[in-house]
Amino acid sequence: MNDFFVNLYLKKSEVLSLLLEHIELTLLAVLIAVFIGVPLGIFITNSTFADKNRRESLYFQ
């Protein structure tokens, strides 16, 4: 277990760089999902076609 922390300390610049890259990619993925999901959700709630299909799916057995 001690070796893990020693290696972590020795490679702290690489670990920090990879951590920042991971955070960057995560934020980018969340932003893409929001930019696609929010307009799509607004469109679906205002769409009469989607409303008709939603009502039919409620009574589907």
BELPEUR-V927670 format. One record per pair of residues at least 12 apart in sequence whose ideal C-beta (glycine too) atoms are under 10 Angstrom apart, sorted by the first residue. I is the first residue (numbers start at 1). J is the second residue. Records with the same first field share a line. If there is no record, write none. Layout:
# BELPEUR-V927670
I = J ; J
This chain:
# BELPEUR-V927670
none
